[in-house]
Amino acid sequence: MVLEVREVRKVFDGFLAVDGVNVTVAGGDICAIIGPNGAGKTTLFNCITGHLVPDGGVIRFKGHDITGWPAHEICRQGVARSFQRINIFPRLTVFENVQAAVLSHRRRGRDLFTPVERLYREETLALLEQVGLAGEAEAVGGTLSYGYQKQLELGIALASRPDLLLLDEPTAGMSGQETRMTIALIERIARERRLTLLFTEHDMDVVFSIAQRITVMHQGRIIAEGSPDEVRIDSEVRRVYLGKAK
């Protein structure tokens, strides 16, 4: 297994946001975690990626215990993520945003002998090509459309050459056309890079169209897990999440 989450718990001022969650993700799979607002999905992602320290349980990546590791160390091990809110440098160009992420991954700072704009230029341009932003390389990040900014954030995440990519609501706030383009892009990149994907999403059309396995959370706990067909007909899921009677 690429990712193993065992009995993970997270408490905020007495509120149990994540309550003994177990999740496993096999290499190359595309898996989704769904649930209503407040179900604990983003908190779980934050525990997996080191942005929060869990109060109990174990998180393993490729068999190694990474529980409580700082986010930058987990990233260097091969775990990357995107966020619900856009997380880019709005005053830098598209090229500079991705180049900065490449430099960080390569642990390169200032170089007295090489102008910074030349460092890893080909790698940066290749990433922009892959996420569909080659034509926007010189545009300022903050001036891009919302959909393009989400693509830029994906390019930044890919700069660390992850094996496991976590996407937190990758199509939130997008139009129907932007959503379709983004999902096609994510599927293509996952296939080309042989990535393992774990994502959260409120758009059920997106979830059921690309996820091979779905985990459903409610009030910090897992209430169902299985294939899209299994989850679709689960009576508890229909009652709690899809708003349908048993």
One Martini backbone bead per residue (centre of mass of N, CA, C, O) as a GRO file, in nm:
protein
  246
    1MET     BB    1   0.097   0.036   0.021
    2VAL     BB    2   0.107   0.378   0.006
    3LEU     BB    3  -0.147   0.420   0.209
    4GLU     BB    4  -0.183   0.432   0.579
    5VAL     BB    5  -0.471   0.463   0.790
    6ARG     BB    6  -0.477   0.434   1.158
    7GLU     BB    7  -0.681   0.545   1.391
    8VAL     BB    8  -0.737   0.843   1.340
    9ARG     BB    9  -0.706   1.143   1.546
   10LYS     BB   10  -0.889   1.469   1.602
   11VAL     BB   11  -0.873   1.745   1.836
   12PHE     BB   12  -1.092   2.037   1.915
   13ASP     BB   13  -1.182   2.144   2.200
   14GLY     BB   14  -1.338   1.846   2.228
   15PHE     BB   15  -1.357   1.806   1.920
   16LEU     BB   16  -1.420   1.532   1.703
   17ALA     BB   17  -1.309   1.541   1.378
   18VAL     BB   18  -1.139   1.266   1.403
   19ASP     BB   19  -1.266   0.912   1.435
   20GLY     BB   20  -1.098   0.646   1.369
   21VAL     BB   21  -0.949   0.638   1.088
   22ASN     BB   22  -0.957   0.427   0.785
   23VAL     BB   23  -0.704   0.417   0.519
   24THR     BB   24  -0.645   0.284   0.185
   25VAL     BB   25  -0.380   0.311  -0.075
   26ALA     BB   26  -0.301   0.213  -0.379
   27GLY     BB   27  -0.103   0.192  -0.632
   28GLY     BB   28  -0.255   0.396  -0.888
   29ASP     BB   29  -0.491   0.503  -0.753
   30ILE     BB   30  -0.833   0.645  -0.747
   31CYS     BB   31  -0.939   0.832  -0.465
   32ALA     BB   32  -1.222   0.908  -0.252
   33ILE     BB   33  -1.344   1.171  -0.028
   34ILE     BB   34  -1.660   1.197   0.124
   35GLY     BB   35  -1.884   1.463   0.243
   36PRO     BB   36  -1.996   1.673   0.438
   37ASN     BB   37  -1.974   1.942   0.592
   38GLY     BB   38  -1.765   1.855   0.866
   39ALA     BB   39  -1.655   1.548   0.831
   40GLY     BB   40  -1.306   1.565   0.808
   41LYS     BB   41  -1.138   1.575   0.543
   42THR     BB   42  -0.929   1.809   0.574
   43THR     BB   43  -0.815   1.715   0.843
   44LEU     BB   44  -0.704   1.452   0.733
   45PHE     BB   45  -0.516   1.577   0.526
   46ASN     BB   46  -0.348   1.738   0.736
   47CYS     BB   47  -0.240   1.484   0.876
   48ILE     BB   48  -0.102   1.345   0.633
   49THR     BB   49   0.074   1.627   0.550
   50GLY     BB   50   0.160   1.789   0.837
   51HIS     BB   51  -0.044   2.033   0.928
   52LEU     BB   52  -0.120   1.809   1.137
   53VAL     BB   53  -0.135   1.655   1.454
   54PRO     BB   54  -0.224   1.376   1.566
   55ASP     BB   55  -0.390   1.220   1.859
   56GLY     BB   56  -0.399   0.949   1.685
   57GLY     BB   57  -0.240   0.704   1.540
   58VAL     BB   58  -0.144   0.596   1.198
   59ILE     BB   59   0.095   0.695   0.936
   60ARG     BB   60   0.164   0.550   0.612
   61PHE     BB   61   0.440   0.563   0.371
   62LYS     BB   62   0.561   0.308   0.220
   63GLY     BB   63   0.582   0.184   0.534
   64HIS     BB   64   0.626   0.462   0.668
   65ASP     BB   65   0.632   0.646   0.952
   66ILE     BB   66   0.466   0.989   0.942
   67THR     BB   67   0.375   1.069   1.210
   68GLY     BB   68   0.411   1.413   1.272
   69TRP     BB   69   0.540   1.521   1.045
   70PRO     BB   70   0.653   1.756   0.866
   71ALA     BB   71   0.550   1.878   0.569
   72HIS     BB   72   0.830   1.896   0.418
   73GLU     BB   73   0.909   1.596   0.469
   74ILE     BB   74   0.668   1.462   0.333
   75CYS     BB   75   0.715   1.586   0.058
   76ARG     BB   76   1.004   1.458   0.016
   77GLN     BB   77   0.879   1.160   0.010
   78GLY     BB   78   0.601   1.204  -0.200
   79VAL     BB   79   0.392   1.431  -0.089
   80ALA     BB   80   0.114   1.602  -0.230
   81ARG     BB   81  -0.085   1.920  -0.249
   82SER     BB   82  -0.396   2.069  -0.244
   83PHE     BB   83  -0.630   2.336  -0.202
   84GLN     BB   84  -0.917   2.498  -0.164
   85ARG     BB   85  -0.737   2.733  -0.166
   86ILE     BB   86  -0.549   2.929  -0.323
   87ASN     BB   87  -0.175   2.845  -0.364
   88ILE     BB   88  -0.006   3.121  -0.458
   89PHE     BB   89   0.195   3.361  -0.630
   90PRO     BB   90   0.043   3.647  -0.742
   91ARG     BB   91   0.321   3.824  -0.831
   92LEU     BB   92   0.405   3.598  -0.997
   93THR     BB   93   0.474   3.416  -1.238
   94VAL     BB   94   0.408   3.120  -1.364
   95PHE     BB   95   0.700   3.035  -1.393
   96GLU     BB   96   0.797   3.123  -1.103
   97ASN     BB   97   0.615   2.939  -0.941
   98VAL     BB   98   0.729   2.667  -1.048
   99GLN     BB   99   1.030   2.719  -1.013
  100ALA     BB  100   1.024   2.749  -0.704
  101ALA     BB  101   0.935   2.454  -0.657
  102VAL     BB  102   1.176   2.321  -0.791
  103LEU     BB  103   1.398   2.449  -0.615
  104SER     BB  104   1.295   2.337  -0.348
  105HIS     BB  105   1.322   2.038  -0.422
  106ARG     BB  106   1.640   2.080  -0.501
  107ARG     BB  107   1.772   2.274  -0.291
  108ARG     BB  108   1.770   2.569  -0.429
  109GLY     BB  109   1.907   2.876  -0.442
  110ARG     BB  110   2.135   3.073  -0.472
  111ASP     BB  111   2.339   3.160  -0.765
  112LEU     BB  112   2.635   3.316  -0.853
  113PHE     BB  113   2.660   3.178  -1.169
  114THR     BB  114   2.337   3.158  -1.207
  115PRO     BB  115   2.070   3.262  -1.334
  116VAL     BB  116   1.763   3.197  -1.212
  117GLU     BB  117   1.604   3.176  -1.493
  118ARG     BB  118   1.788   2.908  -1.577
  119LEU     BB  119   1.683   2.730  -1.364
  120TYR     BB  120   1.509   2.468  -1.464
  121ARG     BB  121   1.362   2.550  -1.730
  122GLU     BB  122   1.275   2.287  -1.873
  123GLU     BB  123   1.115   2.168  -1.636
  124THR     BB  124   0.915   2.400  -1.607
  125LEU     BB  125   0.800   2.392  -1.899
  126ALA     BB  126   0.700   2.099  -1.883
  127LEU     BB  127   0.492   2.149  -1.661
  128LEU     BB  128   0.327   2.362  -1.810
  129GLU     BB  129   0.249   2.179  -2.041
  130GLN     BB  130   0.101   1.959  -1.870
  131VAL     BB  131  -0.111   2.192  -1.740
  132GLY     BB  132  -0.176   2.410  -1.978
  133LEU     BB  133   0.057   2.684  -1.941
  134ALA     BB  134   0.264   2.766  -2.166
  135GLY     BB  135   0.106   3.037  -2.268
  136GLU     BB  136   0.136   3.164  -1.943
  137ALA     BB  137   0.431   3.209  -1.828
  138GLU     BB  138   0.423   3.551  -1.815
  139ALA     BB  139   0.200   3.555  -1.635
  140VAL     BB  140   0.033   3.665  -1.369
  141GLY     BB  141  -0.106   3.474  -1.136
  142GLY     BB  142  -0.338   3.680  -1.027
  143THR     BB  143  -0.466   3.712  -1.341
  144LEU     BB  144  -0.590   3.459  -1.353
  145SER     BB  145  -0.804   3.242  -1.377
  146TYR     BB  146  -0.934   3.016  -1.173
  147GLY     BB  147  -0.867   2.765  -1.340
  148TYR     BB  148  -0.566   2.839  -1.388
  149GLN     BB  149  -0.485   2.851  -1.090
  150LYS     BB  150  -0.538   2.549  -1.042
  151GLN     BB  151  -0.328   2.456  -1.250
  152LEU     BB  152  -0.089   2.590  -1.112
  153GLU     BB  153  -0.110   2.435  -0.846
  154LEU     BB  154  -0.055   2.164  -0.980
  155GLY     BB  155   0.229   2.233  -1.084
  156ILE     BB  156   0.349   2.280  -0.803
  157ALA     BB  157   0.296   1.994  -0.695
  158LEU     BB  158   0.462   1.842  -0.928
  159ALA     BB  159   0.754   1.956  -0.864
  160SER     BB  160   0.800   1.721  -0.632
  161ARG     BB  161   0.753   1.440  -0.746
  162PRO     BB  162   0.510   1.265  -0.678
  163ASP     BB  163   0.331   0.969  -0.573
  164LEU     BB  164   0.133   1.139  -0.390
  165LEU     BB  165  -0.190   1.299  -0.451
  166LEU     BB  166  -0.362   1.566  -0.294
  167LEU     BB  167  -0.706   1.674  -0.348
  168ASP     BB  168  -0.888   1.969  -0.252
  169GLU     BB  169  -1.128   2.040  -0.433
  170PRO     BB  170  -1.045   2.088  -0.758
  171THR     BB  171  -1.358   2.211  -0.861
  172ALA     BB  172  -1.411   2.442  -0.692
  173GLY     BB  173  -1.587   2.708  -0.850
  174MET     BB  174  -1.651   2.583  -1.118
  175SER     BB  175  -1.737   2.536  -1.412
  176GLY     BB  176  -1.837   2.296  -1.619
  177GLN     BB  177  -1.601   2.325  -1.817
  178GLU     BB  178  -1.371   2.340  -1.610
  179THR     BB  179  -1.426   2.068  -1.483
  180ARG     BB  180  -1.383   1.888  -1.732
  181MET     BB  181  -1.091   1.982  -1.787
  182THR     BB  182  -0.968   1.910  -1.510
  183ILE     BB  183  -1.031   1.606  -1.506
  184ALA     BB  184  -0.881   1.537  -1.764
  185LEU     BB  185  -0.607   1.637  -1.661
  186ILE     BB  186  -0.579   1.456  -1.413
  187GLU     BB  187  -0.599   1.186  -1.557
  188ARG     BB  188  -0.359   1.224  -1.747
  189ILE     BB  189  -0.138   1.274  -1.534
  190ALA     BB  190  -0.174   1.012  -1.375
  191ARG     BB  191  -0.100   0.831  -1.614
  192GLU     BB  192   0.178   0.953  -1.700
  193ARG     BB  193   0.295   0.946  -1.381
  194ARG     BB  194   0.179   0.726  -1.198
  195LEU     BB  195  -0.029   0.819  -0.996
  196THR     BB  196  -0.151   0.870  -0.674
  197LEU     BB  197  -0.494   0.935  -0.576
  198LEU     BB  198  -0.639   1.178  -0.339
  199PHE     BB  199  -0.980   1.299  -0.304
  200THR     BB  200  -1.193   1.575  -0.271
  201GLU     BB  201  -1.561   1.607  -0.324
  202HIS     BB  202  -1.890   1.744  -0.418
  203ASP     BB  203  -1.895   1.635  -0.706
  204MET     BB  204  -2.048   1.348  -0.802
  205ASP     BB  205  -1.973   1.328  -1.100
  206VAL     BB  206  -1.672   1.325  -1.050
  207VAL     BB  207  -1.642   1.091  -0.857
  208PHE     BB  208  -1.796   0.864  -1.038
  209SER     BB  209  -1.598   0.903  -1.295
  210ILE     BB  210  -1.288   0.842  -1.143
  211ALA     BB  211  -1.331   0.665  -0.907
  212GLN     BB  212  -1.241   0.347  -0.769
  213ARG     BB  213  -1.262   0.462  -0.470
  214ILE     BB  214  -1.484   0.515  -0.179
  215THR     BB  215  -1.501   0.744   0.096
  216VAL     BB  216  -1.725   0.795   0.376
  217MET     BB  217  -1.796   1.085   0.566
  218HIS     BB  218  -1.926   1.140   0.918
  219GLN     BB  219  -1.850   1.299   1.188
  220GLY     BB  220  -1.539   1.168   1.159
  221ARG     BB  221  -1.653   0.914   1.011
  222ILE     BB  222  -1.685   0.602   0.868
  223ILE     BB  223  -1.974   0.473   0.669
  224ALA     BB  224  -1.819   0.410   0.389
  225GLU     BB  225  -1.685   0.159   0.145
  226GLY     BB  226  -1.596   0.154  -0.211
  227SER     BB  227  -1.729   0.134  -0.484
  228PRO     BB  228  -1.931   0.326  -0.666
  229ASP     BB  229  -2.166   0.120  -0.668
  230GLU     BB  230  -2.170   0.064  -0.361
  231VAL     BB  231  -2.211   0.361  -0.266
  232ARG     BB  232  -2.467   0.441  -0.428
  233ILE     BB  233  -2.651   0.203  -0.264
  234ASP     BB  234  -2.605   0.305   0.011
  235SER     BB  235  -2.822   0.387   0.259
  236GLU     BB  236  -2.650   0.581   0.438
  237VAL     BB  237  -2.551   0.764   0.215
  238ARG     BB  238  -2.828   0.853   0.108
  239ARG     BB  239  -2.914   0.982   0.376
  240VAL     BB  240  -2.662   1.170   0.456
  241TYR     BB  241  -2.552   1.279   0.160
  242LEU     BB  242  -2.777   1.253  -0.081
  243GLY     BB  243  -3.078   1.285   0.041
  244LYS     BB  244  -3.193   0.990   0.069
  245ALA     BB  245  -3.384   0.740   0.110
  246LYS     BB  246  -3.402   0.401   0.200
   0.00000   0.00000   0.00000
